[in-house]
Amino acid sequence: MRDFESKICLITGATSGIGKATALKLAELGASLILISRNANKGKKVCDQIKKETSNEKIRFYKLDLSLMKEVKESARQIKSDYDHIDILINNAGARFLDHFVTKEGIEQTLAVNHLSHFLLTNLLVDTLKKSPSGARIINVASGVHFSGDGVIENITDPKEYDGRKQYSNSKLANVLFTYELADRLKNANITVNAVDPGGVATNFARNNGLINWLKHRIYYLTKGNLLTPEQGSETIIYLATSPDVEGITGKYFNDKKEIKSSSISYDLNVAQKLWEASEEIILQI
């Protein structure tokens, strides 16, 4: 692993599950952490817990509701003011919403949280990542569910047209498409961009959809015999953030610390370009 005492790592969705497990491990390695989540109370508790368990005081929390692009812009400005560079950006936050909801900015919440927020945050922080002394790494947490995605995720404003499962699959496909397109755009910068499928993890993910749906989610992975702990689920993320084995490797999709093939459509350059343009168009209207 690289010397992490000089590294600055930003993690979204860092107050629970995979994000928290990742934060704990990177803190143990001595990294400075920028933790992002929408719950201020949980954020403070997690920061205090990590400091206590790792004796690492270089932990800072930023309250940010990733469903709101204006908040993303404000937080990015503050982070850029507080830090002169960032070495690792881990876009981990995500949610699955079975019920339709449009934010006050007019964006369907799955699109907003799972794709647009990270698209915007990453682009706003690119210049700060370019200042990393040893080269920066961007890690986008996707999912094997992206194999069910069938195209560019849309901003569905009509509840009658909303299919929560399909929208979630397309949001995870968007994570992979964004990874490949961004890697290509940054090929001449000292920044690598990779996506990861952490596998099925035993967390409170999807609990917002009610106890029954959450139990169905967990039972699905239990019957497959591969429900992981958050610590196990974070291993490939940590590997991509720290290992010299992936130095210079970019535009790839990983599972279980190995590069694997993503879905066929995820390699479609036209679909990736359409996603990028559609994302820019929505953000420019806010």
DRENDO-1510 file (C-alpha; in Angstrom, 1 decimal, always signed):
<recs>
REC; n; res; u; v; w
REC; 1; MET; +0.0; +0.0; +0.0 .
REC; 2; ARG; +1.1; +3.5; -0.6 .
REC; 3; ASP; +2.1; +5.8; +2.2 .
REC; 4; PHE; -1.3; +7.1; +3.2 .
REC; 5; GLU; -0.4; +9.5; +6.0 .
REC; 6; SER; -0.1; +12.3; +3.4 .
REC; 7; LYS; -3.2; +11.3; +1.4 .
REC; 8; ILE; -6.5; +13.2; +1.4 .
REC; 9; CYS; -9.5; +11.0; +0.7 .
REC; 10; LEU; -13.1; +12.1; +0.1 .
REC; 11; ILE; -15.9; +9.6; +0.6 .
REC; 12; THR; -19.6; +10.1; +0.0 .
REC; 13; GLY; -22.2; +8.1; +1.9 .
REC; 14; ALA; -19.6; +7.7; +4.7 .
REC; 15; THR; -21.8; +7.3; +7.8 .
REC; 16; SER; -22.9; +3.7; +7.4 .
REC; 17; GLY; -22.3; +0.5; +5.5 .
REC; 18; ILE; -19.5; +0.2; +2.9 .
REC; 19; GLY; -18.7; +3.9; +3.1 .
REC; 20; LYS; -18.1; +3.8; +6.9 .
REC; 21; ALA; -16.1; +0.6; +6.6 .
REC; 22; THR; -13.9; +2.2; +3.9 .
REC; 23; ALA; -13.4; +5.3; +6.0 .
REC; 24; LEU; -12.3; +3.3; +9.0 .
REC; 25; LYS; -9.7; +1.4; +7.1 .
REC; 26; LEU; -8.3; +4.5; +5.3 .
REC; 27; ALA; -8.2; +6.3; +8.7 .
REC; 28; GLU; -6.2; +3.3; +10.1 .
REC; 29; LEU; -3.7; +3.9; +7.3 .
REC; 30; GLY; -3.3; +7.5; +8.4 .
REC; 31; ALA; -5.2; +9.3; +5.7 .
REC; 32; SER; -7.0; +12.6; +6.1 .
REC; 33; LEU; -10.7; +12.0; +5.5 .
REC; 34; ILE; -13.4; +14.2; +4.1 .
REC; 35; LEU; -16.7; +12.5; +4.9 .
REC; 36; ILE; -19.9; +13.4; +3.2 .
REC; 37; SER; -23.5; +12.6; +4.2 .
REC; 38; ARG; -26.8; +14.3; +4.7 .
REC; 39; ASN; -27.2; +13.5; +8.4 .
REC; 40; ALA; -25.2; +15.9; +10.6 .
REC; 41; ASN; -25.8; +13.9; +13.8 .
REC; 42; LYS; -24.6; +10.6; +12.3 .
REC; 43; GLY; -21.7; +12.5; +10.6 .
REC; 44; LYS; -20.5; +13.8; +13.9 .
REC; 45; LYS; -20.9; +10.4; +15.7 .
REC; 46; VAL; -19.0; +8.6; +12.9 .
REC; 47; CYS; -16.2; +11.1; +12.9 .
REC; 48; ASP; -15.9; +10.8; +16.7 .
REC; 49; GLN; -16.0; +7.0; +16.4 .
REC; 50; ILE; -13.3; +6.9; +13.7 .
REC; 51; LYS; -11.1; +9.2; +15.7 .
REC; 52; LYS; -11.4; +7.1; +18.8 .
REC; 53; GLU; -10.9; +3.8; +17.1 .
REC; 54; THR; -8.0; +4.8; +14.9 .
REC; 55; SER; -6.3; +7.7; +16.9 .
REC; 56; ASN; -6.5; +9.6; +13.6 .
REC; 57; GLU; -7.7; +13.2; +14.2 .
REC; 58; LYS; -7.6; +14.1; +10.5 .
REC; 59; ILE; -11.3; +13.5; +10.0 .
REC; 60; ARG; -13.7; +16.1; +8.8 .
REC; 61; PHE; -17.4; +15.9; +8.0 .
REC; 62; TYR; -19.5; +17.9; +5.5 .
REC; 63; LYS; -23.2; +17.9; +5.6 .
REC; 64; LEU; -24.5; +17.5; +2.1 .
REC; 65; ASP; -27.9; +16.3; +0.7 .
REC; 66; LEU; -26.8; +14.7; -2.6 .
REC; 67; SER; -30.2; +14.9; -4.0 .
REC; 68; LEU; -29.8; +18.7; -4.3 .
REC; 69; MET; -27.3; +20.0; -6.9 .
REC; 70; LYS; -27.2; +23.5; -5.3 .
REC; 71; GLU; -25.9; +21.9; -2.1 .
REC; 72; VAL; -23.4; +19.9; -4.1 .
REC; 73; LYS; -22.1; +23.1; -5.7 .
REC; 74; GLU; -21.9; +24.8; -2.3 .
REC; 75; SER; -20.1; +21.9; -0.6 .
REC; 76; ALA; -17.6; +21.6; -3.5 .
REC; 77; ARG; -16.7; +25.3; -3.1 .
REC; 78; GLN; -16.2; +24.9; +0.6 .
REC; 79; ILE; -14.0; +21.7; +0.2 .
REC; 80; LYS; -11.9; +23.5; -2.5 .
REC; 81; SER; -11.4; +26.4; -0.1 .
REC; 82; ASP; -10.4; +24.0; +2.8 .
REC; 83; TYR; -8.1; +21.7; +0.9 .
REC; 84; ASP; -5.5; +22.5; -1.7 .
REC; 85; HIS; -5.6; +19.0; -3.3 .
REC; 86; ILE; -7.5; +15.7; -3.0 .
REC; 87; ASP; -5.8; +12.3; -3.7 .
REC; 88; ILE; -8.7; +9.9; -3.6 .
REC; 89; LEU; -12.4; +10.5; -4.5 .
REC; 90; ILE; -14.7; +7.6; -3.6 .
REC; 91; ASN; -18.2; +8.2; -5.0 .
REC; 92; ASN; -20.0; +5.6; -2.8 .
REC; 93; ALA; -23.4; +7.1; -1.8 .
REC; 94; GLY; -26.4; +5.5; -3.4 .
REC; 95; ALA; -30.0; +4.6; -2.7 .
REC; 96; ARG; -32.8; +2.6; -4.3 .
REC; 97; PHE; -36.2; +4.3; -4.3 .
REC; 98; LEU; -39.2; +2.2; -5.2 .
REC; 99; ASP; -41.6; +5.2; -4.8 .
REC; 100; HIS; -41.4; +8.1; -7.2 .
REC; 101; PHE; -40.2; +11.4; -5.9 .
REC; 102; VAL; -39.1; +14.6; -7.6 .
REC; 103; THR; -36.8; +17.0; -5.7 .
REC; 104; LYS; -37.5; +20.7; -5.4 .
REC; 105; GLU; -35.0; +21.2; -8.2 .
REC; 106; GLY; -37.2; +19.1; -10.5 .
REC; 107; ILE; -35.0; +16.0; -10.6 .
REC; 108; GLU; -36.2; +12.5; -9.9 .
REC; 109; GLN; -34.4; +11.3; -6.8 .
REC; 110; THR; -32.7; +8.1; -8.0 .
REC; 111; LEU; -31.2; +10.1; -10.9 .
REC; 112; ALA; -30.2; +12.9; -8.5 .
REC; 113; VAL; -28.6; +10.8; -5.8 .
REC; 114; ASN; -27.1; +7.9; -7.7 .
REC; 115; HIS; -25.7; +9.7; -10.7 .
REC; 116; LEU; -26.1; +13.4; -11.1 .
REC; 117; SER; -24.7; +14.4; -7.7 .
REC; 118; HIS; -21.5; +12.4; -8.3 .
REC; 119; PHE; -21.2; +13.6; -11.9 .
REC; 120; LEU; -21.4; +17.2; -10.7 .
REC; 121; LEU; -19.2; +16.8; -7.6 .
REC; 122; THR; -16.5; +15.0; -9.5 .
REC; 123; ASN; -16.4; +17.5; -12.3 .
REC; 124; LEU; -16.3; +20.4; -9.8 .
REC; 125; LEU; -13.3; +18.7; -8.0 .
REC; 126; VAL; -11.3; +17.7; -11.0 .
REC; 127; ASP; -9.0; +20.7; -10.8 .
REC; 128; THR; -8.4; +19.9; -7.1 .
REC; 129; LEU; -7.7; +16.2; -7.9 .
REC; 130; LYS; -5.2; +17.3; -10.6 .
REC; 131; LYS; -3.1; +18.9; -7.8 .
REC; 132; SER; -2.5; +15.6; -6.1 .
REC; 133; PRO; +1.3; +15.3; -5.9 .
REC; 134; SER; +1.4; +11.6; -6.7 .
REC; 135; GLY; -1.6; +11.3; -9.0 .
REC; 136; ALA; -5.3; +11.0; -8.0 .
REC; 137; ARG; -7.7; +8.1; -8.1 .
REC; 138; ILE; -11.5; +8.3; -8.6 .
REC; 139; ILE; -13.5; +5.2; -7.6 .
REC; 140; ASN; -17.2; +5.0; -8.5 .
REC; 141; VAL; -19.2; +2.4; -6.6 .
REC; 142; ALA; -21.5; +0.7; -9.1 .
REC; 143; SER; -23.3; -2.6; -8.9 .
REC; 144; GLY; -23.8; -5.8; -10.8 .
REC; 145; VAL; -27.4; -4.6; -11.1 .
REC; 146; HIS; -26.1; -2.4; -13.9 .
REC; 147; PHE; -26.3; -5.5; -16.2 .
REC; 148; SER; -30.1; -5.0; -16.2 .
REC; 149; GLY; -29.7; -1.4; -17.3 .
REC; 150; ASP; -30.9; -0.7; -20.8 .
REC; 151; GLY; -29.9; +2.9; -21.6 .
REC; 152; VAL; -29.4; +6.4; -20.5 .
REC; 153; ILE; -31.2; +7.1; -17.2 .
REC; 154; GLU; -34.0; +9.6; -17.7 .
REC; 155; ASN; -35.4; +12.3; -15.5 .
REC; 156; ILE; -38.8; +10.8; -15.0 .
REC; 157; THR; -41.2; +13.4; -13.7 .
REC; 158; ASP; -44.5; +11.4; -14.3 .
REC; 159; PRO; -45.1; +8.9; -11.5 .
REC; 160; LYS; -47.1; +6.7; -14.0 .
REC; 161; GLU; -43.9; +6.2; -16.0 .
REC; 162; TYR; -41.7; +5.4; -13.0 .
REC; 163; ASP; -40.3; +1.9; -12.4 .
REC; 164; GLY; -38.1; +2.0; -9.3 .
REC; 165; ARG; -36.2; -1.2; -10.1 .
REC; 166; LYS; -35.5; -0.2; -13.7 .
REC; 167; GLN; -34.5; +3.3; -12.7 .
REC; 168; TYR; -32.1; +1.9; -10.1 .
REC; 169; SER; -30.5; -0.4; -12.7 .
REC; 170; ASN; -30.1; +2.4; -15.1 .
REC; 171; SER; -28.5; +4.6; -12.4 .
REC; 172; LYS; -25.9; +1.9; -11.7 .
REC; 173; LEU; -25.3; +1.6; -15.5 .
REC; 174; ALA; -24.8; +5.4; -15.5 .
REC; 175; ASN; -22.1; +4.9; -12.8 .
REC; 176; VAL; -20.2; +2.6; -15.2 .
REC; 177; LEU; -20.8; +4.7; -18.3 .
REC; 178; PHE; -19.6; +7.8; -16.4 .
REC; 179; THR; -16.5; +6.0; -15.3 .
REC; 180; TYR; -15.5; +5.0; -18.8 .
REC; 181; GLU; -16.3; +8.4; -20.3 .
REC; 182; LEU; -14.5; +10.3; -17.5 .
REC; 183; ALA; -11.4; +8.1; -17.8 .
REC; 184; ASP; -11.2; +8.9; -21.5 .
REC; 185; ARG; -11.6; +12.6; -20.9 .
REC; 186; LEU; -8.9; +12.5; -18.2 .
REC; 187; LYS; -6.5; +10.2; -20.0 .
REC; 188; ASN; -3.9; +13.0; -20.3 .
REC; 189; ALA; -4.3; +14.0; -16.6 .
REC; 190; ASN; -2.6; +12.2; -13.7 .
REC; 191; ILE; -5.9; +10.8; -12.6 .
REC; 192; THR; -7.3; +7.3; -12.9 .
REC; 193; VAL; -11.0; +6.5; -12.9 .
REC; 194; ASN; -12.4; +3.0; -12.1 .
REC; 195; ALA; -15.7; +1.5; -11.1 .
REC; 196; VAL; -16.3; -1.3; -8.6 .
REC; 197; ASP; -19.1; -3.8; -7.9 .
REC; 198; PRO; -18.8; -4.4; -4.1 .
REC; 199; GLY; -21.2; -7.4; -4.2 .
REC; 200; GLY; -24.3; -7.9; -2.1 .
REC; 201; VAL; -23.6; -6.4; +1.3 .
REC; 202; ALA; -25.5; -6.7; +4.6 .
REC; 203; THR; -26.3; -3.1; +5.3 .
REC; 204; ASN; -29.4; -0.9; +5.7 .
REC; 205; PHE; -29.4; -0.3; +2.0 .
REC; 206; ALA; -33.0; -0.1; +0.6 .
REC; 207; ARG; -34.4; +0.2; +4.2 .
REC; 208; ASN; -36.1; +3.5; +3.1 .
REC; 209; ASN; -38.5; +1.4; +1.0 .
REC; 210; GLY; -40.0; -0.3; +4.1 .
REC; 211; LEU; -39.1; -3.4; +6.1 .
REC; 212; ILE; -40.7; -5.9; +3.7 .
REC; 213; ASN; -38.7; -4.7; +0.7 .
REC; 214; TRP; -35.5; -4.5; +2.7 .
REC; 215; LEU; -36.0; -8.1; +3.9 .
REC; 216; LYS; -36.6; -9.2; +0.3 .
REC; 217; HIS; -33.3; -7.5; -0.7 .
REC; 218; ARG; -31.4; -9.3; +2.0 .
REC; 219; ILE; -33.1; -12.7; +1.4 .
REC; 220; TYR; -32.2; -12.4; -2.3 .
REC; 221; TYR; -28.5; -12.2; -1.5 .
REC; 222; LEU; -28.7; -14.7; +1.3 .
REC; 223; THR; -30.2; -17.4; -1.0 .
REC; 224; LYS; -27.3; -16.8; -3.4 .
REC; 225; GLY; -25.0; -17.4; -0.5 .
REC; 226; ASN; -22.8; -14.3; -0.9 .
REC; 227; LEU; -24.1; -11.7; +1.4 .
REC; 228; LEU; -21.0; -9.8; +2.5 .
REC; 229; THR; -20.2; -7.7; +5.6 .
REC; 230; PRO; -19.6; -4.0; +5.0 .
REC; 231; GLU; -15.9; -4.7; +5.7 .
REC; 232; GLN; -15.8; -7.4; +3.0 .
REC; 233; GLY; -17.7; -5.2; +0.6 .
REC; 234; SER; -15.2; -2.4; +1.1 .
REC; 235; GLU; -12.2; -4.5; +0.3 .
REC; 236; THR; -12.1; -3.9; -3.4 .
REC; 237; ILE; -12.7; -0.1; -2.9 .
REC; 238; ILE; -9.7; +0.0; -0.5 .
REC; 239; TYR; -7.7; -2.0; -3.0 .
REC; 240; LEU; -8.4; +0.5; -5.8 .
REC; 241; ALA; -7.6; +3.4; -3.4 .
REC; 242; THR; -4.3; +2.0; -2.1 .
REC; 243; SER; -2.7; -0.7; -4.1 .
REC; 244; PRO; +0.3; -0.1; -6.3 .
REC; 245; ASP; -1.0; -3.0; -8.5 .
REC; 246; VAL; -3.5; -0.6; -10.1 .
REC; 247; GLU; -1.2; +2.4; -10.4 .
REC; 248; GLY; -2.0; +3.9; -13.8 .
REC; 249; ILE; -4.9; +1.5; -14.6 .
REC; 250; THR; -8.0; +3.5; -15.6 .
REC; 251; GLY; -11.4; +3.0; -17.2 .
REC; 252; LYS; -12.0; -0.5; -15.8 .
REC; 253; TYR; -14.6; -2.3; -13.8 .
REC; 254; PHE; -13.6; -4.4; -10.7 .
REC; 255; ASN; -15.1; -7.0; -8.5 .
REC; 256; ASP; -13.3; -9.0; -5.8 .
REC; 257; LYS; -10.0; -7.1; -6.5 .
REC; 258; LYS; -10.1; -8.3; -10.1 .
REC; 259; GLU; -10.8; -6.5; -13.4 .
REC; 260; ILE; -13.9; -8.0; -15.0 .
REC; 261; LYS; -16.1; -7.2; -18.0 .
REC; 262; SER; -19.1; -4.9; -17.4 .
REC; 263; SER; -22.3; -5.1; -19.5 .
REC; 264; SER; -22.2; -4.8; -23.3 .
REC; 265; ILE; -24.1; -1.5; -23.3 .
REC; 266; SER; -21.7; +0.1; -20.8 .
REC; 267; TYR; -19.0; +0.1; -23.6 .
REC; 268; ASP; -21.3; +1.9; -26.0 .
REC; 269; LEU; -19.5; +5.3; -26.7 .
REC; 270; ASN; -22.7; +6.8; -28.1 .
REC; 271; VAL; -24.7; +6.0; -25.0 .
REC; 272; ALA; -21.9; +7.4; -22.7 .
REC; 273; GLN; -21.9; +10.6; -24.7 .
REC; 274; LYS; -25.7; +10.9; -24.5 .
REC; 275; LEU; -25.5; +10.4; -20.8 .
REC; 276; TRP; -22.9; +13.1; -20.4 .
REC; 277; GLU; -24.7; +15.6; -22.5 .
REC; 278; ALA; -28.1; +14.9; -20.7 .
REC; 279; SER; -26.4; +15.3; -17.3 .
REC; 280; GLU; -24.9; +18.6; -18.3 .
REC; 281; GLU; -28.2; +19.8; -19.7 .
REC; 282; ILE; -30.0; +19.1; -16.4 .
REC; 283; ILE; -27.3; +20.7; -14.2 .
REC; 284; LEU; -27.1; +23.8; -16.3 .
REC; 285; GLN; -30.8; +24.5; -15.7 .
REC; 286; ILE; -30.3; +24.6; -11.9 .
</recs>
